[in-house]
Amino acid sequence: MAQTEQFIEADELHPIDIVESIAVHHEWEFDRVADDQIAMAVEGQWRSYAITLAWSDHDETLRLICTFEMEPPDESLPALYEVLNLANDQCWAGGFTYWREQQLMVYRYGLVLAGGQFAGPGQIDTLLHAAVRSCERYYPAFQLVCWGGQPPQEALKVAIAEAFGRA
């Protein structure tokens, strides 16, 4: 049994109930916005990330949005959009976008659980950590493009590579 499953024993819990239990387990600040939505703050190496998860009964999807504030200079926006496209080419699950009006960098992912499928605590915990890892991995590249004047391809080279195996 995975570590995150040790504190959740009931079968078929609502996905947001599971997220809330995971937040309690990790001692993350959270707010249960509604029965089908939760918002939390997770500290990363580079910054604090705001994560919102919402369950949609309509299309049986658990939606994750992980955001952080970013106010790039207007002249760096074309390069930012280019580095976002390059980063998204490397992301197999989820993707980045920039919400200019809200000045937020956004990582989004939708876990489709159609047909009465169930996401367990381990899967949801992995989903949450993958979102933070993606933001942490590409944050330096976004910064280099916006404030360091680096070309997108060069800035992306500093993205922390995913390691496999053990040293």
Secondary structure as UniProt FT lines:
FT   HELIX           3..5
FT   TURN            6..7
FT   HELIX           15..26
FT   STRAND          29..34
FT   TURN            35..36
FT   STRAND          37..43
FT   STRAND          48..56
FT   TURN            57..60
FT   STRAND          61..69
FT   HELIX           74..76
FT   HELIX           77..90
FT   STRAND          95..99
FT   TURN            100..103
FT   STRAND          104..112
FT   TURN            114..116
FT   HELIX           121..147
FT   HELIX           152..156
FT   TURN            157..158
//
